[in-house]
């Protein structure tokens, strides 16, 4: 596509839907893990331990989740490839050290019990999950780098293929290891194994795409430029992932803490499945938008997809509650009833999350990544105010209801801030 060629819905669809399938397959793997844990003898405790451990892991590992965006925006030749690769390795090593400290030193028990506020038993189980995931950042870092290279070559179907193979690998691992790991560690082992396979496949695909362009060295970015561009994105990603961790800390101090944490883990699985694909709007903006008309076309596409995802979320919460949450997910009737209304409320999430990622693409394309960091600071600041208010004045609603309200209002806060800054930049 050239700058004079108007962007069409068909072009966006051919780029976006393979990436959408990729995110849905990724999120489906989390739901598969929840299905396996829900069928264990101590299902609620295992779901709660895995959910709180995963929330902490996602926060600590989140600086590596923007590697595909960094690769897509910066790699132009061998020099920039080496710079981005060094950034990825550095971030992965730092994250792995942090996870190891949580898993195998007394720091972990302090973090889970004192900061997050879970029971000692739940903290011990969560630490065992973190221990299995300690080396996962190296695989997710490699995967993100290679995904950026493959997306830049517009071979997005290869990203989905690798994730599809990841799903099959996960199912095999869970079936083979279920008898030997009767606890939340089963989910961590399955996640580590399937992502390792996916990452190695992405490496092969990136090499096959011929990811080193011929070169105009004037467009190359060195190590300093890479860190200057990547660190605000890494910080922003970390702030994004601290939100579910803070929400877990808030609801873990409520009377129905264990049930609320288990329910939040299930709902976040569906949010990842039905709203997660909207994050690809950031990559679509970077790769496809060159004119104001392109932006308007992408905005129209976003509205159509977000509305479809919202309708599916409502359907899962009510008319499909029994077949999806009961027969498929294996949740008992009391847990299904507990999460139905909060899950239906999450129909707003694809709309808010999509708007956030569309505008994140706007600022990333202009190398204004610092604004993205400030947006997430605003969101976390809002939660910091909400936490003591929830503690001092307990609201007479279930813990999961409070958790979903905080999730939605945080996303609205970031969307408002980014849109406000976009208008200021345009004026």
ABEGO torsion letter per residue (X at the ends): XBAABBBBAAAAAAAAAAAAAAAAAAAAAAAAAAAAAAABABAAAAAAAAAAAAAAAAAAAAAAAAAAAAAAAABABAAAAAAAAAAAAAAAAAAAAAAAAAAABAAAAAAAAAAAGBBAAAAAAAAAAAAAAAAAAAAAAAAAAAAAAAAAAGBAAAAAAAAAAAAAAAAAAAAAAAAABBBAAAAAAAAAAAAAAAAAAAAAAAAAAGABBBBBAAABBBAAAAAAAAAAAAAAAAAAAAAAAAAAAAAAABAAAAAAAAAAAAAAAAAAAAAAAAAAAAAAAAAABABAAAAAAAAAAAAAAAAAAAAAAAAAABAAAAAAAAAAAGBBAAAAAAAAAAAAAAAAAAAAAAAAAAAAAAAAAAGBAAAAAAAAAAAAAAAAAAAAAAAABBBBBBAAAAAAAAAAAAAAAAAAAAAAAAAAAAX
